[in-house]
Amino acid sequence: MTLTQKPSRQVRRAQARRSHAQPEPRLSPAQEAQCLTREIMAQAAAKATAVALTQAQWTDAEVRAWRTDLEVRLATLQQHPEQNLGHIEEALAEASKEMLRVLAQRAAQVKANTTPCQCLKCHQELTHQKCLSRGSDSRFGRLVLWRRYGWCPRCEAWQFPADHALGLACNAPASPYVQEIAALLVTKMPPEQAVAVAERLGLKLSRCLLDREAHRQGLKAQVRRSETVAELDTWEGIQQQLGRHTEGLPTLPFTLVIEIDAWNIRERDDWGQTKALREQGKQPERYHWVYMGTVFRLDQRGQTAGERAVITQRGYVATRLGLEALLAQLYREALQRGFAQAQHVLVIADGAVWIWNLAKDRFPDAAQRLDLWHADEHLWEVAHDLYGRGTPEARAWVEPLLQQVRNDETSALIASLSELKPRLLEGQQKKLQTEIEYFENNAHRMKYKEILQARKAVEDGQATAEQIKLANQPLGSGAIESTCRQYQCRFKRTGQFWTTAGDEALLCLETFWRNGRWHELYPHAQAALN
């Protein structure tokens, strides 16, 4: 009995490619074999040409063809007076794209050819070296590269050193630039919208590619964040951080402000099991806390010409992974912004107990201030409960109490609320008692009088230097409130549900972007700014 010889891997790949191509007239076995042979030989020739490249350049014939095409395009534009500079820009971009793609592919191939085929960990020469092609989406189009790879006996793994040198992740279909754009677009908008925006920018990327690549980049950002936070696990790491961040800091004393808050994000918990859980007497959880913080120096806070508050430089922290994660990341960001060198540290937040516990843990010597507008809000809730929402009686009752808050008369405020309690119904008494405890717990954080007086003196033009400095201190946590809202604009759109893995990845990417550390993920981005 004769056995049929198994086709080689190259033949099988060629057959697979042909099976996905457009249907052609049926060929005889001999003709098909000839076609496959020609295809394999063409691929071998392309491989040989690629691995022999030593310099990235255009040929004279390519330059002449490109110039001719460009001149034709521009001449056509001149014949249409209604077409403006935008049309010229589009024509130049379209005419240059293929030439830039060819040059990028050749430059990348040269980089791959000159990369030593050594283990990335132990730097030993790889054995059983072979050559394999790889496709990658770039800003100029599809690139096909040939790279050497081999086996490391010590690490017991196949490795592609050129991929690492080129910044190409394992199994990732995109170049570093496309990786960056995918991450940036999807942190700002859903992938469905990002497809159209990317196409307008000259990148034809699918929704799936954008979605997968953004998540992959988010995971990379989380690894980088974990590495920086882990530097603070040892005393030596803390000393290195302190030494690193004292460079270039001002010699004048400054106050560091830390604001903390949280907001809810909707996730797909127990998706599809809602009815069954409710029948069991359980309520499915849909919303979870995203914890946030912002850190800035007081001398970096000011106003625009239109008297709008603005902070020129500040750090951000955002995480869905719980209070421990927030604590570690916030402490690291505070060190980054000068916590160890600050003359004073001020923590501002609403009355949530977890916030003050966190501040006591990592910032025990910091001054604490209750957000003035939250204090007012609690008093207005009592007024509305007693006299109805928006009534003149509610306003008349609450205004003297609001003034007591601004005069730092917290004891008098609590006494006024306590005197009211016996005259109320039982339900109202419980609500009022909750508010009384709120003010009792935060009494030592309610110091506003000096700042308000300093602001009045500034308005009247009679402020001293100390009052001018004091007037710039924030009374509320508006910086973190606005930051939460900005993040929510992406994560709380209509119809959106998240998973912890998905939202944490994008939160991490957005925070890298806001903190000005995007180049830590994409070194080429830093080079573009220089």
Disulfide bonds with the S-S distance in Angstrom:
none
